[in-house]
Amino acid sequence: MAIPNTYTKHSLVRVSAEFTLASTDTDPVTVTCYYKDPAGNKTTLVYGTDGALVKDSTGKYHVDITAATSGYWAYRFEGSGTVTAANEAEFLVLASQLV
């Protein structure tokens, strides 16, 4: 049985966020994504500056993270300007039993 938000080491994990204003998908002026690997190394991505933070459509963004280290990873999306909001979550990366 698969455990939600659990991946194997070296998986490509897509994390995403959706920003809305009055129930309508809306782009913030600035979108930032932060993530931290299990060793505590932090990465900051800003939409429009860092190509790894991708806009899918109005108000919808994602980042693909190569989960090269097993353990808990944390991520956070923040929007500011027209939509001020933040959401954070985590996922677990397990070492492969075969490699």
N, C-alpha and C positions, 0 to 999 in steps of 0.2 A: 504494500500500500504506500502510495506517495504522500509525503508530508507537505502541506502547502508552504510556499516560499522557501523550499529547500532544493538545492541544486548540487551537482557534483563539481568537483574541482575542474577548472578550465572551461566551464560552461560560459556561454555568452548570455548574460542576464539583462533583460530589458526592464528598466524602471521608467515609470511615466507619471505624468500629472495632467490634470484638466482644471482649467480656471474658468469660473463662471461668474457672471454678474446678473442678478435678477433672473436666474435660471437660463441665461443665454451664454453660450461659449464666448469668452472675451479674452483678448490678449492683454496681459499686463504690459506696462512700459518696459519693465526689466524682468527677465526670468533668469533665476540662478539655480543651479543644482549643485549640491555638496554631497560627496560620499566619502566614507571612511572604511578602509579595509580592516581585517582583524588585528593587524599589527599597529593600528593607529595612524597610518598614513592617510592624509586628507587630500582630496582633490576638489577644486572649485571650478565650475564651468558656467559661463555666462552666454546666453543666447545672443547671437550676432557677432560674438568674438571667438567663441570656441565651437568648431564644427561638430564636436561630439554631442552637443546639446541640440537636438533636432526638433523643428516645429513640424508636426504632422498636419495640422489644420488649425483654424482659429481656436485658440485657447488650449490646444493639446500639444504636449511636448514629451520627448523621451530621450533617454540616454542608454546606450548599450555598454555594459560593464563586463570586461573579461575577468571572471572570478578566479584568479590564479592562486589564491590562498584559501585554505579551509578555515572555517570559523564564521562568526557573525559579522556581516557587513551592514552598515547603516547608511541611509540616504535621506536627503531633504530637498524638496523643491520650494522655492520662494518666488512670489510675484510681488511687484510693487508698482505703484502708479495707478492706472485705471482699476486694477484689481490688486488689492493687498491681501495676500493669503499665503499660508505655508502648510506643508504636510510632510511628515517624515514617517519612515518605516524601516524595517530591516529584513534581511534574508539570511539564511544559513547555507553555507557551502561545506559539503562533506568531502573528505578525501575519498578518492576512488578505491574500491576494494580490488580492482584489477590492475591498476597501474602503480 
